[in-house]
Amino acid sequence: MKYACPLPWVGFSNDPDGSVRPCCIYKENIKDKNDNIFYIQNSSVKDIFHSDYMKKLRSQFKRGEKPSGCSTCWTDEENGYTSKRLNYIDIHRNILDFNSLPEYPLDYQLILTNACNLKCRSCSSSHSTGWLTEVNKMTEEDKKELHQRDYEMPYGQSGDQESVFLKDIDTWGANVKRMEVVGGEPFYTNVWEKVWDRLIEKGYSKNIDLTMSTNGTFFKEKLLHKLAKNFKTIGIALSIDGTGRMFEYLRKNGDWDKVKENLIMFHNFHRISNYSNIYLNYTFTISWINVITLPEMTTWVRKNTPGFKIWYNLVHAPSFMSLWNIPTGLKEEIIKNLSTYNWQNNKKDIEGLINFMNSKSINDEMFEKTIKKLLLLDQYRNDNSIELLKEHYKNIYQYVE
């Protein structure tokens, strides 16, 4: 099975409204026999995992097909970039068995709430309450222009108390081996801490590899100690898209000076604690806006938090922020800037990043539309995209006034 992905055999992912997908970047929702979307608030884990939809998907992989819903991974791999599929083959290499299916999922990518204190430019109303509040103030025309929408939750948040998923925690919790916490921000509310406490209380946590992404605006040492003492392993990805002004532009409401202090505290905690089961790294969400600053960002990481690895998360949507969506002149400037830096273990990822950037071309008129979108959001946020871009791109002047 050349193109097989382990995720349909080990678990699934859900969105803040409770709808479910085979993984967090899959293009469709999992549906029942009547073509209705499954929601974890009112369907059991077992029914979703063993649904006809999931059976069909597994059959596609077994036949050596490349499901259309997995297009993000196929694009990444075509450009020599390490896809989510390839990452999970490595993660589950010790338990991979495409001829066997567990009764309950072993791996969850979960979102219990979209509560978040930031509203990142690459995010949306579905994963940030800050974004949702902002979108509610937009005209319908502006929403369409910015690829945003009102995010409805027909059954409330997926982590609400009446959710079937949370009521059944003693059933699925006894079987889970890996749990990935996806945004909103897990340290912003106590929703996740309640779930962790239950898993600890029942003794399930000792068998669970817990991973999460955090925006770095919180450092909760007491909670970190509790997690480290009770879970099998803890992996924390510090999701940082830049330093200084670039960080504050891309991650609106973030304060770089405060986040910088927290990042160093995370590093010191990792360095001086006796926990051998905690792993910290960085996730850089890369768009054409911040890719030019990658050397600067990487240098900061190596100097201030040495030993922390970096993973690059390419922006595929919104497409106007994607690496390919810029003129040739800016691409040449980026390549020149990246080619002179010593990327060490990230060299292959940088090559894949550049391949992805060059995989499509646009004309100047298309780029004008991209700039228009940036300026439109500026009006709601009192930002100045052009001023920021001029700080980093020498050739931006020929495309903007």
Disulfide bonds with the S-S distance in Angstrom:
none
